[in-house]
Amino acid sequence: MTTGTTSTPLVHALNVSKAFHGNEVLKGIDLDVHRGQVVCLLGPSGSGKTTFLRCINQLESLDGGRIWVDGDLMGYEDRGGTLHDLTDRAIAAQRRNIGMVFQRFNLFPHMTAVQNIMEAPIQVKGENKAKARERAMTLLERVGLSDKPDAYPSQLSGGQQQRVAIARALAMNPKLMLFDEPTSALDPELVGEVLAVMRQLARDGMTMIVVTHEMVFAREVADHVVFMDGGVVVEQGDPRSVIDNPQHNRTRTFLGRMQAEYKPAVEHVPDVIPGTVPKAPTSVD
């Protein structure tokens, strides 16, 4: 969680639009995300949140507008004001700087936890197995699973699988992490352990864009909240202002429905990741 912003955003989205079969899903989205910021995207199903994430890392191409990540124009090359599609190989190279965690864990079922984390550094970056394994073990420790390197996904709980998925994304040393409803497929009692990992990432300065219905996480961890509906940004700002004092009727309606229909999985985002040793507070002489 950042206390300030730099002048140049890490993510700069300008007038982003996207349609599927004539249905306009994104209608001119503008958004800046600065280094170290945690930005939560809120909104009803079908509001365009997931599509916007997928446009950032070019899992979906844009119909209009542009997105820059760390100064790189995503998916295109600008030649004298004319955009030309990048090759698949060039787009894959851009994606290396962006980690993404999905609703479903998408782990390889025939690989152990440590093998899942090692796979991309070996296959994409060409790391040797010893280095990749050392890094993977460090990441398993970071997410509280240092005792599960040889466990297969079927031997792990949903929360543990999602923590492995986060570690796998971190193995590529991304500049940006995208989370698409990372707790929506979990039983309520497992949500806290994943949110704890994400809170620690925020403390470590990771830039994150998170699609979530977990209002507790948005209020306690996010620096900036964006409410989307019907493919547009309706309202955005400080999380407590947007969540506790929304200015637009659509925002108020959505939050009221959430409060009535959705029971929070946790009252507070845990400070400690299960399986890790709490860090001792720094003493001041």
C-alpha positions in Angstrom: 0.0 0.0 0.0 1.5 3.2 -1.1 1.4 6.6 0.7 2.1 8.6 -2.4 2.4 8.5 -6.2 5.1 9.3 -8.7 4.3 11.6 -11.6 4.5 8.8 -14.3 1.9 6.0 -13.8 3.0 2.4 -14.2 -0.3 1.7 -16.0 -1.9 4.3 -18.2 -5.2 3.4 -19.9 -6.7 5.9 -22.3 -10.2 5.7 -23.8 -10.2 1.9 -23.8 -13.1 0.2 -25.6 -14.0 -3.4 -26.4 -17.0 -5.1 -27.9 -18.0 -8.7 -28.3 -20.4 -9.6 -31.1 -21.7 -6.0 -31.2 -22.1 -5.7 -27.5 -19.9 -2.9 -26.2 -18.4 -4.1 -22.9 -15.9 -1.3 -22.3 -16.9 2.3 -23.3 -13.9 4.6 -23.1 -12.1 3.6 -19.9 -9.5 5.9 -18.5 -7.3 4.8 -15.6 -3.9 5.5 -14.1 -2.2 3.2 -11.6 1.0 4.4 -10.0 3.9 2.2 -8.8 3.1 0.6 -5.5 -0.6 1.3 -5.6 -3.3 -1.2 -5.0 -6.4 -0.5 -7.1 -9.6 -2.4 -6.6 -12.2 -2.6 -9.4 -15.7 -3.0 -8.0 -19.0 -3.5 -9.9 -21.7 -6.0 -10.8 -21.2 -8.9 -13.1 -21.0 -7.9 -16.7 -19.7 -4.4 -15.9 -16.4 -4.9 -17.8 -14.0 -5.4 -14.9 -12.5 -8.7 -16.0 -12.4 -7.7 -19.7 -10.4 -4.6 -18.7 -7.9 -6.7 -16.9 -7.6 -9.0 -19.9 -7.0 -6.0 -22.1 -4.2 -4.8 -19.9 -2.2 -8.0 -20.5 -3.5 -8.5 -24.0 -5.5 -11.6 -23.4 -8.1 -9.5 -25.2 -7.2 -7.0 -28.0 -8.5 -3.5 -27.9 -11.1 -2.1 -30.3 -10.2 1.4 -29.4 -7.9 3.3 -27.0 -4.5 2.5 -25.8 -2.8 1.0 -22.7 0.7 1.6 -21.6 2.5 -0.5 -18.9 5.8 1.0 -17.7 5.9 3.1 -20.8 5.3 0.2 -23.2 2.3 0.4 -25.5 0.6 -2.9 -25.0 -0.1 -5.0 -28.1 0.8 -2.4 -30.6 3.7 -0.5 -32.2 3.2 3.2 -32.9 4.8 4.0 -36.3 4.3 7.7 -37.0 0.9 7.8 -35.4 -0.3 4.6 -37.0 -0.8 1.5 -34.8 0.5 -1.8 -36.0 -0.2 -5.1 -34.2 2.7 -6.7 -32.4 3.7 -10.2 -33.2 2.5 -13.0 -30.8 6.1 -13.3 -29.7 6.4 -9.6 -28.9 3.1 -9.7 -27.0 4.3 -12.7 -25.0 7.5 -10.7 -24.1 5.3 -7.8 -22.8 3.3 -10.2 -20.7 6.4 -11.4 -18.8 6.2 -8.2 -16.8 2.6 -8.8 -15.7 1.5 -11.5 -13.4 -2.2 -12.6 -13.4 -4.1 -14.7 -10.9 -7.5 -16.0 -12.0 -10.7 -17.1 -10.2 -9.7 -20.7 -10.8 -6.2 -21.7 -9.9 -5.2 -23.2 -13.3 -2.4 -25.2 -11.8 -1.0 -28.1 -13.8 -2.5 -31.1 -12.1 0.3 -33.5 -13.0 3.0 -31.1 -11.4 3.8 -30.6 -7.7 3.5 -27.1 -6.2 7.2 -26.4 -6.7 7.1 -27.7 -10.2 4.2 -25.4 -11.1 6.2 -22.4 -9.9 9.4 -23.5 -11.7 7.7 -24.1 -15.0 7.6 -20.5 -16.4 11.1 -19.4 -15.4 12.5 -22.5 -17.0 10.4 -22.5 -20.2 10.1 -18.8 -20.7 13.2 -17.3 -19.2 15.5 -20.2 -19.7 16.6 -20.5 -16.1 18.3 -23.6 -15.0 16.4 -26.0 -12.8 18.5 -25.4 -9.7 18.0 -21.7 -9.8 14.3 -22.0 -10.6 13.8 -24.5 -7.7 15.6 -22.2 -5.3 13.5 -19.3 -6.3 10.3 -21.4 -6.1 11.1 -22.6 -2.6 11.6 -19.0 -1.5 8.3 -18.1 -2.9 6.5 -21.1 -1.3 8.0 -19.8 2.0 6.7 -16.3 1.2 3.1 -17.6 0.8 3.3 -19.9 3.8 3.6 -23.2 2.0 7.3 -24.1 2.6 6.1 -27.6 3.8 4.2 -28.3 0.6 6.7 -28.3 -2.2 6.0 -31.9 -3.3 2.2 -31.7 -2.9 0.1 -32.0 -6.0 -2.9 -29.6 -6.5 -5.3 -32.4 -5.6 -3.6 -32.7 -2.2 -4.0 -29.0 -1.5 -7.0 -27.0 -0.3 -8.4 -24.3 -2.5 -6.8 -21.6 -0.5 -3.4 -23.4 -0.7 -3.8 -23.8 -4.5 -4.5 -20.1 -4.9 -1.4 -19.3 -2.9 0.6 -21.5 -5.2 -0.9 -19.7 -8.1 0.2 -16.4 -6.6 3.7 -17.7 -6.1 3.8 -19.0 -9.7 2.9 -15.5 -10.9 5.6 -13.9 -8.7 8.2 -16.3 -10.1 8.5 -14.2 -13.2 9.3 -11.1 -11.1 6.4 -9.0 -12.5 6.2 -5.3 -12.3 2.4 -5.5 -12.0 0.0 -8.1 -10.6 -3.6 -8.5 -11.8 -6.1 -10.4 -9.7 -9.4 -11.5 -11.2 -11.8 -12.4 -8.3 -9.0 -14.5 -6.6 -11.2 -15.6 -3.7 -14.6 -16.1 -5.5 -14.0 -19.9 -6.0 -13.0 -20.5 -2.4 -15.0 -21.7 0.6 -15.4 -18.8 3.1 -13.1 -20.2 5.6 -10.2 -20.2 3.1 -10.6 -16.6 1.9 -8.6 -15.0 4.7 -5.3 -16.9 3.9 -5.3 -15.6 0.3 -6.2 -12.0 1.3 -3.3 -12.2 3.8 -0.9 -13.0 1.0 -2.2 -10.1 -1.0 -2.0 -7.7 1.9 1.7 -8.7 2.4 2.3 -8.1 -1.3 0.8 -4.6 -0.9 3.1 -3.9 2.1 6.1 -5.1 0.0 5.2 -2.5 -2.6 3.7 -4.6 -5.4 1.5 -2.7 -7.8 -1.8 -4.5 -8.0 -5.1 -4.2 -9.8 -7.7 -6.4 -8.1 -11.2 -7.3 -9.3 -13.0 -8.3 -6.1 -16.3 -8.4 -4.2 -14.4 -8.5 -0.9 -15.3 -5.0 0.5 -13.1 -5.6 3.6 -10.1 -6.0 1.4 -11.0 -2.9 -0.7 -11.5 -0.8 2.4 -8.4 -2.0 4.3 -5.8 -2.6 1.7 -6.6 -0.6 -1.5 -5.3 2.9 -2.1 -7.9 3.6 -4.8 -11.3 2.1 -5.6 -12.9 2.2 -9.1 -16.6 1.4 -9.4 -17.6 0.2 -12.9 -21.0 -0.4 -14.3 -22.2 -0.9 -17.9 -18.7 -0.6 -19.3 -17.9 2.8 -17.8 -16.2 4.2 -14.7 -19.0 5.5 -12.6 -17.1 6.6 -9.6 -13.6 6.4 -8.2 -11.5 7.6 -5.4 -10.3 6.9 -1.8 -11.8 3.5 -0.7 -13.5 4.8 2.4 -15.0 7.7 0.4 -16.4 5.5 -2.4 -17.5 2.6 -0.2 -18.8 4.5 2.9 -20.0 7.7 1.2 -20.8 7.0 -2.5 -21.9 9.9 -4.6 -23.7 8.1 -7.4 -27.0 6.3 -7.3 -25.5 3.3 -9.2 -22.7 3.0 -6.7 -25.1 3.2 -3.8 -27.4 0.6 -5.3 -24.6 -1.9 -5.9 -23.1 -1.5 -2.4 -26.6 -1.8 -0.8 -27.2 -5.0 -2.8 -23.8 -6.3 -1.7 -24.5 -5.6 1.9 -27.9 -7.3 1.7 -26.9 -10.4 -0.3 -23.2 -11.0 0.4 -21.8 -12.0 3.8 -18.2 -11.0 4.1 -15.9 -14.0 4.4 -13.7 -12.1 6.9 -14.3 -9.2 9.2 -10.7 -8.0 8.7 -7.9 -8.9 6.3 -5.5 -11.1 8.4 -2.1 -9.6 9.1 -0.3 -13.0 9.2 -0.1 -15.5 6.4 -0.8 -19.1 7.7 2.5 -21.1 7.7 4.7 -18.0 8.1 6.4 -16.6 11.2 5.1 -13.1 12.1 7.7 -10.4 11.6 8.9 -8.9 14.8 8.2 -5.2 15.2 11.2 -2.9 14.6 12.4 -1.5 17.9 13.1 2.2 18.2 15.8 3.3 20.6 
